[in-house]
């Protein structure tokens, strides 16, 4: 009976893949484990985690003690940690308030204003330049050639505004879909607060722990390479580049695995929320930790495989970047060779960005169907090829929302740090207190830190928190899009979120553009 059930499930998924649909998601499918999942998870433990633990232990408890001595001599002012900690707390509180505020935030109005405003701004500047409406008090070139160039530039800006409006008309249905998906994501974050509160904290701690472990492993490797005999001497004389490559690969592999686990858990919770009935949507958050546990135990190998592939691409990108910088130091540098190296770096960067996007979509499909990583990548590619405009619009809108939110959160923390620095600086000038910390790049008390020294650590800490909080938002947006595309026009059930149901009511209406725009 078990073989018949497995065969039935196989034909079900095969048929759904052929027609471009996804069957109903069953929570029990997360319990399926494949031999490949066990294999790649063991490979991660053996070739990444255990070597880092060994090198970290060698740095802390073995060797000549150079790493411990250097660590003991490293004195960082407490004010630095106070600034970073306060900025992270402020960014966390601001991010929580912002994510909850997005539920009633006029996303549709903001997108429409951005579309119409950008086109109108281009048209206004273009008309000003094309018809010589520039104010006379501005110092503009007066010769005929320069005026012709300015006019042609104005014509190009008018043409760009017209083209933007034409693109908006062509993508109008997709723009409405992106608005509905973003509103559904806001509703999901409101109904399941564990995704916006628990997951950032949990996976943020994992990222910090992995970074500390890797830093200790680097210290242990540096101490091992200083040995005059044995393994350290062999590595120093013959395998220095390979050792650096291996350390970078271990860091990117572990970092990618934590990111993959975060994306998997968020996508799974979002898909269960999407298919749950309206009264049961708020109950989905109770399985947040269970989804993390099942994902790591049952699908950890798929995530480790995807993280390994992405880690190879990231290391390759760093090697291309380093090779380009190293070549430009040579005396016989040539301009064509420099252009070729720059093009190679650009291609490697684009390849890394494409790999990150593809891996995120693959993890979403793994969470939705319980398949392997390569099967998830194939499903995601098939789904994107069947609806490229929808994916382009929704992912672009989601990336724009994430970038805007990140800039807002980091900017609030930076402004707060600058304000506190100004107030403390005034207090120092008035009272002239005794310095509580001496030495180090941050000098004395917080009031005597420079503005850059106070704002940069605050922005860095806020950026870390913003990245942890906004990553689930991006993954949830992609997951809701995948779920909606799996049903498409048949998604008229009571479980569909309200913004997407209202979108389906207008599906196929030829006058939707005029009615919606009015």
Secondary structure, 3 states (H helix, E strand, C coil): CHHHHHHHHHHHHHHHHHHCCCCCCCHHHHHCCCHHHHHHHHHHHHHHHHHHHHHHHHHHHCCCCHHHHHHHCCCCCHHHHHHHHHHHHHHHHHHHHHHHHCCCCCHHHHHHHHHHHHHHHHHHHHHHHHCCCCCCCCCCCCCHHHHHHHHHHHHHHHHHHHHHHHHHHHCHHHHHHHHHHHHHHHHHHHHCHHHHHHHHHHHHHHHHHHHHHHHHHHHHHHHHHCCCCCHHHHHHHHCHHHHHHHHHHHHHHHHHHHHHHHHHHHHHHHHHHHHCCHHHHHHHHHHHHHHHHHHHHHHHHHHHHHHHHHHHHHHHHHHHHHHHHHHCCCCCCCHHHHHHHHHHHHHHHHHHHHHHHHHHHHHHHHHHHCCCHHHHHHHHHHHHHHCHHHHHHHHHHHHHHHHHHHHHHHHHHHHHHHHHHHHHHHHHHHHCCCCCCCCCCCCCCHHHCCHHHHHHHHHHHHHHHHHHHHHHHHHHHHHHHHHHHHHHHHCCCCCCCHHHHHHHHCCCCCCHHHHHHC
